[in-house]
Amino acid sequence: MLDLSLLIIKYMPMMQKYSAAALLRHGLNRHTTWPRAWRCPPLKDAYDVIIIGAGGHGLATAYHLAKDHGITNVAVLERGWLGGGNIARNTVTIRSNYMRDASIPFYVKSVALYEELTKALNFNMMHSKRTMVDVVQTYPKMRELRRRQLTMDIYGSTYEQITVDALRRRIPALTGGGPDARLPIIGGMVHTDAGVNRHDAVAWGYARAIDAMGVEIHQQTAVESLVRGADGRIEGVQTNRGLVRAPKVAVAVSGHTTTLTETAGLKLPLRTMNLTAFVSEPVKPLVDVIVNCPDAGFYFSQSDKGEMVIGGAPDMGQSFRRDIKQHVFEDTVTAMLSLFPSFKKLKLLRQWGGHLDIAHDASPIMDQTDVPGLFITAGWWGGYKAIPAGGLTLAHLVATGRPHDLMSKFTLKRFRHLDYVMESGTTTAR
């Protein structure tokens, strides 16, 4: 006869407290006694909430459902491996230099949550408050960023204008863009709140925390379709491992949002685009800030290992591809070498692409859909910086049925009434 007590003990949530003492204790045992970071429990037939996608937003939502609302009968379903989607395909830039009154408070909150995440999750995020420096080459862009500065000041987000000389002192490698250049540098803007951290640490930290609170993570569990009942409400999801029921389902799958919602007969104002990035070979410390060149169309930072992590403009064609297109790579490199000619000696180490869904106004969507019980978080252009606050606000929506104050302007209603939030703080609005 099956002893249920053994199963309960086997799958009882627990989380190792990381500390110097724990490191010493397990080191004496040749590090063979560390417990699993999270469980692999059997998939149940039903849950209170299903979250589709074990990326940053899905994991953060599960964390706040459990921590803030006491909802732990939750399954996070991931078709691949945890942290293998867009959270692993970005340039880890965290900032709050946005333009609109609806956007800035949200990103200010997200940046603040990121700065406390290492302590909150007991997992080293390697968070580095680097500062972002915008290199400005046209007067229309400078005028726009000055407007952004004045709006940001209202909400306590830092943004300051600096001279060309001060800009070059901050970034010694910036030797291009002189007075005789096609687009000479005319000044810069400094965003001191900006930073970077370790993307997989964010995923792993959230995973450990939610597992310890009883939330289940199921990898290699692909959701094939959403399932509606006779009354039209959401009833669950059909997966490659069978039907799983839940009265509430949250879709947090970035570029594949429409792929799933259309299985429930729901069309959304989104299109999927490819965004690429690439990394150079490691070199000695050269740049200690995040460099953003909005007029030229590229940005980069130097990792702790010395690699240049470089991103550019998106491929404007609709695509679900995850590799890089040659013309996007060439355009980005050409722009970068015009301002940083010494980088022509760098060798490319690796490259990748991610796909993300973009709304018509380049702002996110977080709402309960016309299908009762079905929630979406989508349209995140640069969604990495939004993970902590995105999880906080989606969990509030799922638990209470009401939009969080920080996301009240980003519902689907704005498309019905043409009440767009046209955000110039995103790359699409360059």
N, C-alpha and C positions, 0 to 999 in steps of 0.2 A: 504494500500500500504506500502511496506517495506521501512523504512527510512534508506537509506544507510549511512547517516551521523552518525547515532547511532552506526552502525557496525564499522565504521572507528574509532570512539572515543573509542569503547569498546576494539578494538584490536590494538590501537596505542601503539608502543613500549615505555616503560618508565622504568627507573631503579632508585630505591631508593638509595640515596647516604648515605652509612653507615658512621656514625661519632658519637662522644660523644653527640653532640647536638641532633642528630636524636634519639639516645638511650633514652635521657632524655625526649624528646618530646613525643615519643610513649609510654614511661613508664608511663607518666601522664594519658594516656588513657588505662592503663592495657595491653599494647602491643596488642591491638585489631585493630589498624589502620595501621599496616604494610601492604604495597601492596604485591601482589604476586611476587615471585622472577622471574618467567618467565610465559609467556602466554601459553594458550592451544588453538591456533587458529584453524579454520577449515582447513582441508587438501585441497589444490587446485589441479587442474588437471595438472598443469605444472609449472616448475621452470627453472631458468637458470642453477642451479647446484643442484644435489642431493648428499648428503653425507650419506652413509649407516653406521650406528653405532654412538651412542651418548656416546661413551667412551672418553677417554682423547684425542686421536689423531683426532677423528672425530670432537669433539667440538673445539679443538685448530685450526683445519683447517678452520672451519667456522669462527672463530674469526679473523684469518689473512686474509681470503678472504674479509671480510667486512672492517676490519681496514686498511689493506695495499693496497687493490685493489678495494675497493668500490663496491664489488659484494655482494648484500644483498638479492637478490631474490633466497634464498637458503633454502632447506629443509633438516634438519637432521632427519633421520628416525631411530628409535630404536625399536626393537622387544619387549623389556621388559621395564624397567624403567631406567631413566637417571642415569648413574653411577653405574649400577647394574652388569656390566660385569667384565672384567679383571681389570678395574681400581679400583674395590672394592676387588680384589683378588690378592694382591701383598704385598710386604713387604716395600713399600714406600722408597726404597733406591735410592738416587740420587748421581751419581758419574761420573767422566770422566777419570778414570784410565784404558784406553784402550791401545792397542798396535800399531795399524796400522795408517799410515799417513792419510788415508781416514776417519778413525773413530774419532780420538782424537779431531780435530777441531769442528766436529759436536757436540760431547758431552760437550766440553768446552762451546760452545754457549748455549746448553740446560741448563747446570747448571747455567750460568749467567742469562738466562731468568727466571729460577725458582726463583732466589734470588730477582728479581724485580716484581714477579707476584702478590704479595699481593697489592702493590701500583698500578700496572697497572690495576688490576681487581676490586680494592676497596673491597677486600674480604680477610679475614685473613686466610692465608694458614698454619699458625702455623709452618712456615719454621724454621728449627733448623739446623744450620751448625755444625753437630756433629763431623766430622772427621771419616774416616774409617781407621781401623788398621788391616792389614793383618798379621795373625799369620802363620809363615813359618816353615815347618818341614822337608823339603827335599832340597837338594842342586840344583837339576834341577829346582825346582820351584823358588828358590831364584835367580838363573841365569836368568830365564825368566822375573821375576819381575824387576830385575836390568836393563834388556834390555828395559822393558816398561818404567822405570823411565827415561832413557836417551832419549827415543823418546818423552815422554810427556813433558820433559823440553823444547824441541824445540817449543812447542805450548803453553807454559805458564801454564801447568797443574801441580799441586804440587804433588810430590811423593818423600818420603825420607826414607832411610834405618835407622833402629834403632837396638840397641842391645837387647839381651834377658832380661837383667836387666831393661832397659828402657821400654820394652814391658810389663813386669810384674808390673812395677810401674803404667803404664797407665791403666792396667786392673787387679786390685787386685784379682778379682774372678778367674783369670787364674792360678789355682794351679796345674793342670796336665801338662803332657808333659815334665817331668823332664829328667835328664840325663839317667836314667834307663828305660825310656819308650820305647815302640816299635818304635815310631816316636818322638824323642825328639825335642823340639822347638830349632831352630838354629838362629832365628832372626825375625824381623818384618819390615813391610813397612807402612808408614803413609801417607794417602791421605787427606790433610786438607780441600780440597774443597768439600768433600762429605757431604751429609746432609739427612734429612728426613723431611716430612711434612704431611699434612692431606689429604688423597686421595679423600675423598668426597668433601672437600673444593675446590680442583682443579676442579672437575666436576661442582660443583655448581657455582663457580666463573666464569668459562667460559660460562656456560649456561646463567647466568644473563647478561653478557656482550654482547653476540651475540643476545640475545632477544632484548636488548635495541637498537641494531643497525638494527633491522628489520628481522633478520634471524628467521626462524620458527623451532621449535623443536616438533616432533611428536612421543610421546611414544606409546607403544602398537601397533606399526605399523610394522609388520614383512614383510620384503622383501622376496618374495617367488622365484622370478627369475629375471634375467636381460632380458631386451627386446631389440632386435636388429631390425633395419629396413631392407628394401629390399636391400639397398646398403651395409649392414654389419655394419653400424655405430650404436652406442648405441642410443636408443630412449627414454629409461626410465626404470622403474621397475614395476613389478607386485607385489602388496602388498595384505595383507589380507583385505585391505580397497579399493581395486581397482587399476587400472592402473594410474601411475603418470609419466608424461613425463618430460624429460630434455635432452638437447644435451650433457651434461657432467654429469657423475656419478663417484663418488669416493668411493671406497670400503675400509672401515677402521674397520674391524670386527675381527681382531686378528685371533683366531683359526678357524674361519669359512670362511676364504677367499676363499679356494678352493670349499667349498660348493656352493658359489654364482657364482664364475667365471666359473665353469663347466656348469652352466645353459646357458651360452653364448658360449659354445663350446671351452672354453679356459682352457688349462692345464698349471699349474705353478710348478716350482721346489720347492715345499713346502711339508712338512708333519706336521701333528698336534700331539703335545705331551702334556702330563699333567704335570703341575708343582704345587707342593703343599706347604702349609705353615701352621703353627699352632701357637697358642698363649697360654702362661701360665697364671695362676692366677696373680693378681697384687702383687708385693712385694715392699719393700722400695727401694729407689734409690741405684743401685748396679753397673751399667755400664753406662757411659756417652758418649760412642763412638759406632759406628757401628763396630762390630767384624766380620771379615771374615777369615775363616780357609779353604783355598783352597785345601790343601792336605787332610784334613779330610772330606771335602765336606759339610760344613754347614756354616751358617752366622746368625747373630741375632743382634737386638738392643733392648733397653728398651724404651717402649712408655712413654708418659707423665703421663699415668695412672699407670705406674709401671709394665705393662705386658711385658714379654719377647716375642718378635715377631721373630719367628724362621723360616728359610727356608733351604732347602737342595737341593740335586741333583734332576733332573727330572726323571720321569718314562720313560725309553728309548723306551718303546713300543708305537706305534701310538695309540692315543685314544682321544675321544672327551669328556671324563668323567670330572666331576667337583668336585668329592669327592677325598678323599685321600686313597692311597693304604697302607695297613698295613706294607708291607715290606719296603716301602720308609720311612715311619714314624720311624720304628725301626732302620733302617740304620742311619738316621739322628740323632736320640736320642743317639744311641750308640756312634757315633763319638763325639757328643757334650759332653757327660759325661766323655769321656776319657781326655778331656782338662778342663772341668768344673764339677768335681765330686760333688760339693755342690748342683748342680742343680737337683740332683736326688730327692730332697725333693719337687720340684715344682709339682703342679697339672696342668693338661691340662685343659684349659678353652674352647677353640674352635679350629676347624681346617677347612680348605677349600682347594679347588683345582681350578686352572684355566687352560684353554687350549690355547695354542699358536702355531702358525705355524712357523716352522724353515726351513730356506733355507739350501742348501747343505754346504755352507761355514760359517754358523752361523752369517751372516751379514744381515741387512735388505734389502728389495726391495722397491723402490719407483719409479714408472715409469708410463708412458702411455702405455697401452698394445697394442697388435695387433688388438684389437677391437677399432676403432677410437672413441674417446670420453670417453673411460673407463680407469680410473686411479686406481692404487692400492697402498696401503701402508701396508706392510706385513713383516713377518720374524723378528719381533722385539723380540729379546731375552732380557727380562727385559725392556719392552717398556715403563714402567712408567717414567724412567729417561729421556726418549727421547720425551716426550709429547710436551713441548713448541717448541723445534726446529723442531720436526716432523710436527707440524701444520704449522709452518712458511714455511718450504720447500715444503710441499704438496700443500699449497695454491698458492705458486709461480708457481709450475708446472701446476696446474689446470688453473690458470689465464693466464699464458703466453705460455703454451705449451712447455716450456724449463725447464730442470732440474736445480734446484738451485745449486750453486757452492758447497754447503756443502753436497749435495747428488748426485753429478754428477757421482761418482764411483759406485753407488748402483742401477744401472738400470738393466733391464733384459738382456741387451747386454752382460754382463759379463759371463753369462751362455752359450751363443752361442759361445764365443771365449775362454772359460775356463780361463777367467781373474778374478779368484776368489779373494775375500778379506777375507782371512782366519784370523779370529779375535780371538786371545787367551784371550781377555778380557771378553768373555762370559763364562757362566757356561758349555756350551756344549763342550768347547775346553779344559776342565781341563786335 
